[in-house]
Amino acid sequence: MIYDTNPITRKAIDKLLEKNASNQANLGTESTDLERFETKVQWAELLRKIRTLDAEFAEMVQPQ
């Protein structure tokens, strides 16, 4: 897994995961369906970027 061996890749993936964590944290009980949908779309895009950096890691963090 590249994430474990390449510090530059690790930093890039961590930044993408932090963006997703922020997006998820900003959702609340009063979030609209549209806001929840937009967050899912943003996660899909972040996951695509992670997959280009390390496909094996992307499979680990992808929801089932």
PDB file of N, H, CA, C and O in Angstrom:
ATOM      1  N   MET A   1       0.854  -1.162   0.000  1.00  0.00           N
ATOM      2  CA  MET A   1       0.000   0.000   0.000  1.00  0.00           C
ATOM      3  C   MET A   1       0.906   1.233   0.000  1.00  0.00           C
ATOM      4  O   MET A   1       1.765   1.380   0.870  1.00  0.00           O
ATOM      5  N   ILE A   2       0.710   2.101  -0.965  1.00  0.00           N
ATOM      6  H   ILE A   2       0.013   1.981  -1.671  1.00  0.00           H
ATOM      7  CA  ILE A   2       1.540   3.289  -1.126  1.00  0.00           C
ATOM      8  C   ILE A   2       1.399   4.231   0.069  1.00  0.00           C
ATOM      9  O   ILE A   2       2.361   4.885   0.471  1.00  0.00           O
ATOM     10  N   TYR A   3       0.192   4.292   0.629  1.00  0.00           N
ATOM     11  H   TYR A   3      -0.589   3.761   0.302  1.00  0.00           H
ATOM     12  CA  TYR A   3      -0.069   5.171   1.776  1.00  0.00           C
ATOM     13  C   TYR A   3       0.922   4.920   2.906  1.00  0.00           C
ATOM     14  O   TYR A   3       1.357   5.861   3.570  1.00  0.00           O
ATOM     15  N   ASP A   4       1.274   3.682   3.126  1.00  0.00           N
ATOM     16  H   ASP A   4       0.921   2.917   2.587  1.00  0.00           H
ATOM     17  CA  ASP A   4       2.164   3.325   4.228  1.00  0.00           C
ATOM     18  C   ASP A   4       3.631   3.609   3.941  1.00  0.00           C
ATOM     19  O   ASP A   4       4.424   3.744   4.873  1.00  0.00           O
ATOM     20  N   THR A   5       4.003   3.701   2.681  1.00  0.00           N
ATOM     21  H   THR A   5       3.359   3.592   1.923  1.00  0.00           H
ATOM     22  CA  THR A   5       5.423   3.794   2.346  1.00  0.00           C
ATOM     23  C   THR A   5       5.847   5.128   1.745  1.00  0.00           C
ATOM     24  O   THR A   5       7.042   5.422   1.700  1.00  0.00           O
ATOM     25  N   ASN A   6       4.908   5.937   1.285  1.00  0.00           N
ATOM     26  H   ASN A   6       3.938   5.699   1.321  1.00  0.00           H
ATOM     27  CA  ASN A   6       5.263   7.192   0.618  1.00  0.00           C
ATOM     28  C   ASN A   6       4.694   8.373   1.407  1.00  0.00           C
ATOM     29  O   ASN A   6       3.481   8.581   1.414  1.00  0.00           O
ATOM     30  N   PRO A   7       5.558   9.148   2.072  1.00  0.00           N
ATOM     31  CA  PRO A   7       5.062  10.242   2.915  1.00  0.00           C
ATOM     32  C   PRO A   7       4.340  11.344   2.131  1.00  0.00           C
ATOM     33  O   PRO A   7       3.443  11.993   2.670  1.00  0.00           O
ATOM     34  N   ILE A   8       4.711  11.559   0.894  1.00  0.00           N
ATOM     35  H   ILE A   8       5.439  11.032   0.456  1.00  0.00           H
ATOM     36  CA  ILE A   8       4.044  12.589   0.089  1.00  0.00           C
ATOM     37  C   ILE A   8       2.625  12.149  -0.244  1.00  0.00           C
ATOM     38  O   ILE A   8       1.684  12.937  -0.147  1.00  0.00           O
ATOM     39  N   THR A   9       2.476  10.893  -0.634  1.00  0.00           N
ATOM     40  H   THR A   9       3.241  10.253  -0.713  1.00  0.00           H
ATOM     41  CA  THR A   9       1.146  10.350  -0.920  1.00  0.00           C
ATOM     42  C   THR A   9       0.297  10.347   0.340  1.00  0.00           C
ATOM     43  O   THR A   9      -0.884  10.694   0.304  1.00  0.00           O
ATOM     44  N   ARG A  10       0.901   9.956   1.454  1.00  0.00           N
ATOM     45  H   ARG A  10       1.860   9.674   1.483  1.00  0.00           H
ATOM     46  CA  ARG A  10       0.170   9.927   2.728  1.00  0.00           C
ATOM     47  C   ARG A  10      -0.371  11.317   3.074  1.00  0.00           C
ATOM     48  O   ARG A  10      -1.526  11.452   3.478  1.00  0.00           O
ATOM     49  N   LYS A  11       0.453  12.335   2.918  1.00  0.00           N
ATOM     50  H   LYS A  11       1.391  12.226   2.590  1.00  0.00           H
ATOM     51  CA  LYS A  11       0.039  13.705   3.235  1.00  0.00           C
ATOM     52  C   LYS A  11      -1.113  14.139   2.323  1.00  0.00           C
ATOM     53  O   LYS A  11      -2.062  14.774   2.783  1.00  0.00           O
ATOM     54  N   ALA A  12      -1.033  13.802   1.043  1.00  0.00           N
ATOM     55  H   ALA A  12      -0.262  13.286   0.669  1.00  0.00           H
ATOM     56  CA  ALA A  12      -2.086  14.176   0.096  1.00  0.00           C
ATOM     57  C   ALA A  12      -3.401  13.480   0.442  1.00  0.00           C
ATOM     58  O   ALA A  12      -4.463  14.103   0.420  1.00  0.00           O
ATOM     59  N   ILE A  13      -3.327  12.200   0.758  1.00  0.00           N
ATOM     60  H   ILE A  13      -2.464  11.694   0.775  1.00  0.00           H
ATOM     61  CA  ILE A  13      -4.537  11.447   1.120  1.00  0.00           C
ATOM     62  C   ILE A  13      -5.103  11.967   2.433  1.00  0.00           C
ATOM     63  O   ILE A  13      -6.318  12.119   2.565  1.00  0.00           O
ATOM     64  N   ASP A  14      -4.246  12.239   3.397  1.00  0.00           N
ATOM     65  H   ASP A  14      -3.260  12.115   3.290  1.00  0.00           H
ATOM     66  CA  ASP A  14      -4.719  12.766   4.681  1.00  0.00           C
ATOM     67  C   ASP A  14      -5.460  14.084   4.497  1.00  0.00           C
ATOM     68  O   ASP A  14      -6.468  14.332   5.159  1.00  0.00           O
ATOM     69  N   LYS A  15      -4.965  14.920   3.608  1.00  0.00           N
ATOM     70  H   LYS A  15      -4.146  14.719   3.071  1.00  0.00           H
ATOM     71  CA  LYS A  15      -5.622  16.199   3.341  1.00  0.00           C
ATOM     72  C   LYS A  15      -7.023  15.966   2.763  1.00  0.00           C
ATOM     73  O   LYS A  15      -7.970  16.655   3.141  1.00  0.00           O
ATOM     74  N   LEU A  16      -7.157  15.007   1.857  1.00  0.00           N
ATOM     75  H   LEU A  16      -6.387  14.448   1.549  1.00  0.00           H
ATOM     76  CA  LEU A  16      -8.468  14.689   1.277  1.00  0.00           C
ATOM     77  C   LEU A  16      -9.406  14.115   2.337  1.00  0.00           C
ATOM     78  O   LEU A  16     -10.594  14.438   2.358  1.00  0.00           O
ATOM     79  N   LEU A  17      -8.876  13.270   3.212  1.00  0.00           N
ATOM     80  H   LEU A  17      -7.911  13.008   3.196  1.00  0.00           H
ATOM     81  CA  LEU A  17      -9.699  12.699   4.281  1.00  0.00           C
ATOM     82  C   LEU A  17     -10.123  13.775   5.278  1.00  0.00           C
ATOM     83  O   LEU A  17     -11.238  13.729   5.798  1.00  0.00           O
ATOM     84  N   GLU A  18      -9.253  14.732   5.547  1.00  0.00           N
ATOM     85  H   GLU A  18      -8.347  14.769   5.124  1.00  0.00           H
ATOM     86  CA  GLU A  18      -9.611  15.839   6.437  1.00  0.00           C
ATOM     87  C   GLU A  18     -10.741  16.678   5.832  1.00  0.00           C
ATOM     88  O   GLU A  18     -11.639  17.124   6.545  1.00  0.00           O
ATOM     89  N   LYS A  19     -10.692  16.886   4.529  1.00  0.00           N
ATOM     90  H   LYS A  19      -9.962  16.523   3.949  1.00  0.00           H
ATOM     91  CA  LYS A  19     -11.761  17.633   3.854  1.00  0.00           C
ATOM     92  C   LYS A  19     -13.087  16.891   4.014  1.00  0.00           C
ATOM     93  O   LYS A  19     -14.114  17.509   4.296  1.00  0.00           O
ATOM     94  N   ASN A  20     -13.070  15.575   3.837  1.00  0.00           N
ATOM     95  H   ASN A  20     -12.236  15.073   3.608  1.00  0.00           H
ATOM     96  CA  ASN A  20     -14.293  14.796   4.002  1.00  0.00           C
ATOM     97  C   ASN A  20     -14.784  14.855   5.446  1.00  0.00           C
ATOM     98  O   ASN A  20     -15.983  14.993   5.687  1.00  0.00           O
ATOM     99  N   ALA A  21     -13.872  14.752   6.398  1.00  0.00           N
ATOM    100  H   ALA A  21     -12.898  14.640   6.201  1.00  0.00           H
ATOM    101  CA  ALA A  21     -14.259  14.810   7.810  1.00  0.00           C
ATOM    102  C   ALA A  21     -14.926  16.149   8.125  1.00  0.00           C
ATOM    103  O   ALA A  21     -15.914  16.202   8.857  1.00  0.00           O
ATOM    104  N   SER A  22     -14.389  17.206   7.575  1.00  0.00           N
ATOM    105  H   SER A  22     -13.587  17.162   6.980  1.00  0.00           H
ATOM    106  CA  SER A  22     -14.984  18.531   7.769  1.00  0.00           C
ATOM    107  C   SER A  22     -16.381  18.597   7.160  1.00  0.00           C
ATOM    108  O   SER A  22     -17.316  19.105   7.779  1.00  0.00           O
ATOM    109  N   ASN A  23     -16.511  18.078   5.944  1.00  0.00           N
ATOM    110  H   ASN A  23     -15.751  17.665   5.441  1.00  0.00           H
ATOM    111  CA  ASN A  23     -17.824  18.064   5.285  1.00  0.00           C
ATOM    112  C   ASN A  23     -18.841  17.289   6.110  1.00  0.00           C
ATOM    113  O   ASN A  23     -19.970  17.744   6.292  1.00  0.00           O
ATOM    114  N   GLN A  24     -18.449  16.127   6.608  1.00  0.00           N
ATOM    115  H   GLN A  24     -17.532  15.757   6.460  1.00  0.00           H
ATOM    116  CA  GLN A  24     -19.351  15.283   7.387  1.00  0.00           C
ATOM    117  C   GLN A  24     -19.709  15.959   8.709  1.00  0.00           C
ATOM    118  O   GLN A  24     -20.858  15.899   9.147  1.00  0.00           O
ATOM    119  N   ALA A  25     -18.732  16.600   9.342  1.00  0.00           N
ATOM    120  H   ALA A  25     -17.798  16.649   8.986  1.00  0.00           H
ATOM    121  CA  ALA A  25     -18.963  17.264  10.625  1.00  0.00           C
ATOM    122  C   ALA A  25     -19.915  18.445  10.484  1.00  0.00           C
ATOM    123  O   ALA A  25     -20.618  18.798  11.430  1.00  0.00           O
ATOM    124  N   ASN A  26     -19.937  19.049   9.313  1.00  0.00           N
ATOM    125  H   ASN A  26     -19.366  18.762   8.544  1.00  0.00           H
ATOM    126  CA  ASN A  26     -20.809  20.194   9.097  1.00  0.00           C
ATOM    127  C   ASN A  26     -22.253  19.801   8.807  1.00  0.00           C
ATOM    128  O   ASN A  26     -23.133  20.661   8.770  1.00  0.00           O
ATOM    129  N   LEU A  27     -22.501  18.516   8.603  1.00  0.00           N
ATOM    130  H   LEU A  27     -21.786  17.818   8.633  1.00  0.00           H
ATOM    131  CA  LEU A  27     -23.881  18.053   8.472  1.00  0.00           C
ATOM    132  C   LEU A  27     -24.482  17.949   9.864  1.00  0.00           C
ATOM    133  O   LEU A  27     -23.805  17.577  10.823  1.00  0.00           O
ATOM    134  N   GLY A  28     -25.746  18.278   9.960  1.00  0.00           N
ATOM    135  H   GLY A  28     -26.296  18.580   9.181  1.00  0.00           H
ATOM    136  CA  GLY A  28     -26.408  18.187  11.254  1.00  0.00           C
ATOM    137  C   GLY A  28     -27.813  17.661  11.096  1.00  0.00           C
ATOM    138  O   GLY A  28     -28.236  17.298   9.998  1.00  0.00           O
ATOM    139  N   THR A  29     -28.522  17.622  12.180  1.00  0.00           N
ATOM    140  H   THR A  29     -28.178  17.917  13.072  1.00  0.00           H
ATOM    141  CA  THR A  29     -29.885  17.100  12.143  1.00  0.00           C
ATOM    142  C   THR A  29     -30.805  17.977  11.309  1.00  0.00           C
ATOM    143  O   THR A  29     -31.844  17.521  10.830  1.00  0.00           O
ATOM    144  N   GLU A  30     -30.423  19.229  11.138  1.00  0.00           N
ATOM    145  H   GLU A  30     -29.580  19.599  11.527  1.00  0.00           H
ATOM    146  CA  GLU A  30     -31.256  20.137  10.343  1.00  0.00           C
ATOM    147  C   GLU A  30     -30.769  20.278   8.900  1.00  0.00           C
ATOM    148  O   GLU A  30     -31.287  21.105   8.148  1.00  0.00           O
ATOM    149  N   SER A  31     -29.782  19.480   8.514  1.00  0.00           N
ATOM    150  H   SER A  31     -29.361  18.809   9.124  1.00  0.00           H
ATOM    151  CA  SER A  31     -29.299  19.524   7.130  1.00  0.00           C
ATOM    152  C   SER A  31     -30.390  19.034   6.191  1.00  0.00           C
ATOM    153  O   SER A  31     -31.143  18.111   6.503  1.00  0.00           O
ATOM    154  N   THR A  32     -30.452  19.675   5.043  1.00  0.00           N
ATOM    155  H   THR A  32     -29.841  20.425   4.790  1.00  0.00           H
ATOM    156  CA  THR A  32     -31.461  19.296   4.054  1.00  0.00           C
ATOM    157  C   THR A  32     -30.996  18.065   3.286  1.00  0.00           C
ATOM    158  O   THR A  32     -29.823  17.694   3.316  1.00  0.00           O
ATOM    159  N   ASP A  33     -31.943  17.448   2.600  1.00  0.00           N
ATOM    160  H   ASP A  33     -32.896  17.749   2.575  1.00  0.00           H
ATOM    161  CA  ASP A  33     -31.600  16.305   1.751  1.00  0.00           C
ATOM    162  C   ASP A  33     -30.590  16.719   0.688  1.00  0.00           C
ATOM    163  O   ASP A  33     -29.695  15.947   0.341  1.00  0.00           O
ATOM    164  N   LEU A  34     -30.734  17.936   0.173  1.00  0.00           N
ATOM    165  H   LEU A  34     -31.460  18.563   0.455  1.00  0.00           H
ATOM    166  CA  LEU A  34     -29.799  18.431  -0.838  1.00  0.00           C
ATOM    167  C   LEU A  34     -28.390  18.557  -0.254  1.00  0.00           C
ATOM    168  O   LEU A  34     -27.419  18.181  -0.909  1.00  0.00           O
ATOM    169  N   GLU A  35     -28.270  19.071   0.947  1.00  0.00           N
ATOM    170  H   GLU A  35     -29.059  19.376   1.479  1.00  0.00           H
ATOM    171  CA  GLU A  35     -26.956  19.198   1.579  1.00  0.00           C
ATOM    172  C   GLU A  35     -26.328  17.827   1.809  1.00  0.00           C
ATOM    173  O   GLU A  35     -25.126  17.650   1.610  1.00  0.00           O
ATOM    174  N   ARG A  36     -27.135  16.865   2.224  1.00  0.00           N
ATOM    175  H   ARG A  36     -28.111  17.009   2.385  1.00  0.00           H
ATOM    176  CA  ARG A  36     -26.615  15.504   2.422  1.00  0.00           C
ATOM    177  C   ARG A  36     -26.173  14.896   1.091  1.00  0.00           C
ATOM    178  O   ARG A  36     -25.139  14.232   1.019  1.00  0.00           O
ATOM    179  N   PHE A  37     -26.965  15.128   0.037  1.00  0.00           N
ATOM    180  H   PHE A  37     -27.804  15.668   0.096  1.00  0.00           H
ATOM    181  CA  PHE A  37     -26.622  14.620  -1.283  1.00  0.00           C
ATOM    182  C   PHE A  37     -25.327  15.255  -1.787  1.00  0.00           C
ATOM    183  O   PHE A  37     -24.457  14.562  -2.315  1.00  0.00           O
ATOM    184  N   GLU A  38     -25.202  16.564  -1.626  1.00  0.00           N
ATOM    185  H   GLU A  38     -25.908  17.127  -1.197  1.00  0.00           H
ATOM    186  CA  GLU A  38     -23.995  17.260  -2.077  1.00  0.00           C
ATOM    187  C   GLU A  38     -22.756  16.744  -1.347  1.00  0.00           C
ATOM    188  O   GLU A  38     -21.683  16.630  -1.939  1.00  0.00           O
ATOM    189  N   THR A  39     -22.908  16.435  -0.069  1.00  0.00           N
ATOM    190  H   THR A  39     -23.779  16.527   0.412  1.00  0.00           H
ATOM    191  CA  THR A  39     -21.792  15.885   0.700  1.00  0.00           C
ATOM    192  C   THR A  39     -21.400  14.513   0.180  1.00  0.00           C
ATOM    193  O   THR A  39     -20.214  14.191   0.116  1.00  0.00           O
ATOM    194  N   LYS A  40     -22.390  13.695  -0.195  1.00  0.00           N
ATOM    195  H   LYS A  40     -23.354  13.956  -0.143  1.00  0.00           H
ATOM    196  CA  LYS A  40     -22.089  12.377  -0.776  1.00  0.00           C
ATOM    197  C   LYS A  40     -21.360  12.525  -2.104  1.00  0.00           C
ATOM    198  O   LYS A  40     -20.424  11.778  -2.389  1.00  0.00           O
ATOM    199  N   VAL A  41     -21.784  13.481  -2.911  1.00  0.00           N
ATOM    200  H   VAL A  41     -22.545  14.088  -2.680  1.00  0.00           H
ATOM    201  CA  VAL A  41     -21.139  13.725  -4.204  1.00  0.00           C
ATOM    202  C   VAL A  41     -19.699  14.193  -3.987  1.00  0.00           C
ATOM    203  O   VAL A  41     -18.786  13.760  -4.689  1.00  0.00           O
ATOM    204  N   GLN A  42     -19.507  15.074  -3.017  1.00  0.00           N
ATOM    205  H   GLN A  42     -20.249  15.426  -2.446  1.00  0.00           H
ATOM    206  CA  GLN A  42     -18.154  15.548  -2.714  1.00  0.00           C
ATOM    207  C   GLN A  42     -17.269  14.405  -2.238  1.00  0.00           C
ATOM    208  O   GLN A  42     -16.097  14.340  -2.608  1.00  0.00           O
ATOM    209  N   TRP A  43     -17.811  13.499  -1.418  1.00  0.00           N
ATOM    210  H   TRP A  43     -18.763  13.551  -1.117  1.00  0.00           H
ATOM    211  CA  TRP A  43     -17.039  12.344  -0.954  1.00  0.00           C
ATOM    212  C   TRP A  43     -16.662  11.458  -2.131  1.00  0.00           C
ATOM    213  O   TRP A  43     -15.542  10.950  -2.184  1.00  0.00           O
ATOM    214  N   ALA A  44     -17.570  11.265  -3.068  1.00  0.00           N
ATOM    215  H   ALA A  44     -18.480  11.677  -3.024  1.00  0.00           H
ATOM    216  CA  ALA A  44     -17.268  10.435  -4.238  1.00  0.00           C
ATOM    217  C   ALA A  44     -16.104  11.036  -5.027  1.00  0.00           C
ATOM    218  O   ALA A  44     -15.238  10.308  -5.511  1.00  0.00           O
ATOM    219  N   GLU A  45     -16.084  12.350  -5.154  1.00  0.00           N
ATOM    220  H   GLU A  45     -16.788  12.942  -4.761  1.00  0.00           H
ATOM    221  CA  GLU A  45     -14.994  13.010  -5.874  1.00  0.00           C
ATOM    222  C   GLU A  45     -13.679  12.877  -5.100  1.00  0.00           C
ATOM    223  O   GLU A  45     -12.634  12.607  -5.692  1.00  0.00           O
ATOM    224  N   LEU A  46     -13.731  13.064  -3.790  1.00  0.00           N
ATOM    225  H   LEU A  46     -14.580  13.283  -3.309  1.00  0.00           H
ATOM    226  CA  LEU A  46     -12.527  12.902  -2.977  1.00  0.00           C
ATOM    227  C   LEU A  46     -12.017  11.465  -3.060  1.00  0.00           C
ATOM    228  O   LEU A  46     -10.811  11.232  -3.139  1.00  0.00           O
ATOM    229  N   LEU A  47     -12.928  10.517  -3.042  1.00  0.00           N
ATOM    230  H   LEU A  47     -13.908  10.706  -2.977  1.00  0.00           H
ATOM    231  CA  LEU A  47     -12.543   9.110  -3.132  1.00  0.00           C
ATOM    232  C   LEU A  47     -11.892   8.799  -4.480  1.00  0.00           C
ATOM    233  O   LEU A  47     -10.952   8.007  -4.542  1.00  0.00           O
ATOM    234  N   ARG A  48     -12.379   9.410  -5.551  1.00  0.00           N
ATOM    235  H   ARG A  48     -13.143  10.053  -5.501  1.00  0.00           H
ATOM    236  CA  ARG A  48     -11.743   9.226  -6.868  1.00  0.00           C
ATOM    237  C   ARG A  48     -10.303   9.728  -6.833  1.00  0.00           C
ATOM    238  O   ARG A  48      -9.400   9.093  -7.379  1.00  0.00           O
ATOM    239  N   LYS A  49     -10.101  10.870  -6.187  1.00  0.00           N
ATOM    240  H   LYS A  49     -10.834  11.385  -5.744  1.00  0.00           H
ATOM    241  CA  LYS A  49      -8.747  11.420  -6.083  1.00  0.00           C
ATOM    242  C   LYS A  49      -7.859  10.499  -5.250  1.00  0.00           C
ATOM    243  O   LYS A  49      -6.700  10.271  -5.595  1.00  0.00           O
ATOM    244  N   ILE A  50      -8.401   9.972  -4.158  1.00  0.00           N
ATOM    245  H   ILE A  50      -9.343  10.157  -3.878  1.00  0.00           H
ATOM    246  CA  ILE A  50      -7.643   9.033  -3.331  1.00  0.00           C
ATOM    247  C   ILE A  50      -7.291   7.802  -4.142  1.00  0.00           C
ATOM    248  O   ILE A  50      -6.172   7.296  -4.048  1.00  0.00           O
ATOM    249  N   ARG A  51      -8.233   7.313  -4.941  1.00  0.00           N
ATOM    250  H   ARG A  51      -9.142   7.724  -5.017  1.00  0.00           H
ATOM    251  CA  ARG A  51      -7.997   6.112  -5.754  1.00  0.00           C
ATOM    252  C   ARG A  51      -6.845   6.327  -6.735  1.00  0.00           C
ATOM    253  O   ARG A  51      -6.085   5.396  -7.004  1.00  0.00           O
ATOM    254  N   THR A  52      -6.706   7.535  -7.270  1.00  0.00           N
ATOM    255  H   THR A  52      -7.323   8.291  -7.051  1.00  0.00           H
ATOM    256  CA  THR A  52      -5.591   7.790  -8.195  1.00  0.00           C
ATOM    257  C   THR A  52      -4.252   7.772  -7.468  1.00  0.00           C
ATOM    258  O   THR A  52      -3.219   7.466  -8.062  1.00  0.00           O
ATOM    259  N   LEU A  53      -4.278   8.104  -6.175  1.00  0.00           N
ATOM    260  H   LEU A  53      -5.117   8.353  -5.692  1.00  0.00           H
ATOM    261  CA  LEU A  53      -3.048   8.105  -5.387  1.00  0.00           C
ATOM    262  C   LEU A  53      -2.703   6.714  -4.869  1.00  0.00           C
ATOM    263  O   LEU A  53      -1.540   6.312  -4.870  1.00  0.00           O
ATOM    264  N   ASP A  54      -3.740   5.971  -4.419  1.00  0.00           N
ATOM    265  H   ASP A  54      -4.685   6.297  -4.419  1.00  0.00           H
ATOM    266  CA  ASP A  54      -3.518   4.635  -3.859  1.00  0.00           C
ATOM    267  C   ASP A  54      -4.829   3.857  -3.913  1.00  0.00           C
ATOM    268  O   ASP A  54      -5.685   4.003  -3.040  1.00  0.00           O
ATOM    269  N   ALA A  55      -4.977   3.041  -4.932  1.00  0.00           N
ATOM    270  H   ALA A  55      -4.281   2.922  -5.641  1.00  0.00           H
ATOM    271  CA  ALA A  55      -6.220   2.297  -5.146  1.00  0.00           C
ATOM    272  C   ALA A  55      -6.527   1.345  -3.995  1.00  0.00           C
ATOM    273  O   ALA A  55      -7.686   1.181  -3.614  1.00  0.00           O
ATOM    274  N   GLU A  56      -5.496   0.720  -3.445  1.00  0.00           N
ATOM    275  H   GLU A  56      -4.554   0.853  -3.754  1.00  0.00           H
ATOM    276  CA  GLU A  56      -5.710  -0.227  -2.346  1.00  0.00           C
ATOM    277  C   GLU A  56      -6.255   0.493  -1.104  1.00  0.00           C
ATOM    278  O   GLU A  56      -7.164  -0.012  -0.446  1.00  0.00           O
ATOM    279  N   PHE A  57      -5.714   1.645  -0.791  1.00  0.00           N
ATOM    280  H   PHE A  57      -4.976   2.056  -1.326  1.00  0.00           H
ATOM    281  CA  PHE A  57      -6.193   2.424   0.347  1.00  0.00           C
ATOM    282  C   PHE A  57      -7.624   2.880   0.106  1.00  0.00           C
ATOM    283  O   PHE A  57      -8.452   2.848   1.016  1.00  0.00           O
ATOM    284  N   ALA A  58      -7.912   3.303  -1.113  1.00  0.00           N
ATOM    285  H   ALA A  58      -7.239   3.329  -1.852  1.00  0.00           H
ATOM    286  CA  ALA A  58      -9.269   3.759  -1.450  1.00  0.00           C
ATOM    287  C   ALA A  58     -10.296   2.665  -1.200  1.00  0.00           C
ATOM    288  O   ALA A  58     -11.394   2.943  -0.718  1.00  0.00           O
ATOM    289  N   GLU A  59      -9.953   1.440  -1.521  1.00  0.00           N
ATOM    290  H   GLU A  59      -9.061   1.215  -1.913  1.00  0.00           H
ATOM    291  CA  GLU A  59     -10.862   0.327  -1.275  1.00  0.00           C
ATOM    292  C   GLU A  59     -11.120   0.129   0.221  1.00  0.00           C
ATOM    293  O   GLU A  59     -12.210  -0.282   0.619  1.00  0.00           O
ATOM    294  N   MET A  60     -10.122   0.422   1.038  1.00  0.00           N
ATOM    295  H   MET A  60      -9.236   0.756   0.715  1.00  0.00           H
ATOM    296  CA  MET A  60     -10.278   0.275   2.481  1.00  0.00           C
ATOM    297  C   MET A  60     -11.213   1.319   3.073  1.00  0.00           C
ATOM    298  O   MET A  60     -11.959   1.022   4.007  1.00  0.00           O
ATOM    299  N   VAL A  61     -11.184   2.533   2.544  1.00  0.00           N
ATOM    300  H   VAL A  61     -10.579   2.774   1.786  1.00  0.00           H
ATOM    301  CA  VAL A  61     -11.998   3.614   3.134  1.00  0.00           C
ATOM    302  C   VAL A  61     -13.332   3.794   2.448  1.00  0.00           C
ATOM    303  O   VAL A  61     -14.167   4.572   2.909  1.00  0.00           O
ATOM    304  N   GLN A  62     -13.544   3.094   1.364  1.00  0.00           N
ATOM    305  H   GLN A  62     -12.866   2.462   0.989  1.00  0.00           H
ATOM    306  CA  GLN A  62     -14.807   3.211   0.640  1.00  0.00           C
ATOM    307  C   GLN A  62     -15.912   2.513   1.411  1.00  0.00           C
ATOM    308  O   GLN A  62     -15.755   1.360   1.811  1.00  0.00           O
ATOM    309  N   PRO A  63     -17.044   3.205   1.627  1.00  0.00           N
ATOM    310  CA  PRO A  63     -18.153   2.538   2.314  1.00  0.00           C
ATOM    311  C   PRO A  63     -18.699   1.383   1.495  1.00  0.00           C
ATOM    312  O   PRO A  63     -18.703   1.427   0.265  1.00  0.00           O
ATOM    313  N   GLN A  64     -19.153   0.367   2.175  1.00  0.00           N
ATOM    314  H   GLN A  64     -19.150   0.332   3.174  1.00  0.00           H
ATOM    315  CA  GLN A  64     -19.674  -0.811   1.494  1.00  0.00           C
ATOM    316  C   GLN A  64     -21.098  -0.627   1.068  1.00  0.00           C
ATOM    317  O   GLN A  64     -21.687  -1.533   0.477  1.00  0.00           O
TER     318      GLN A  64
END
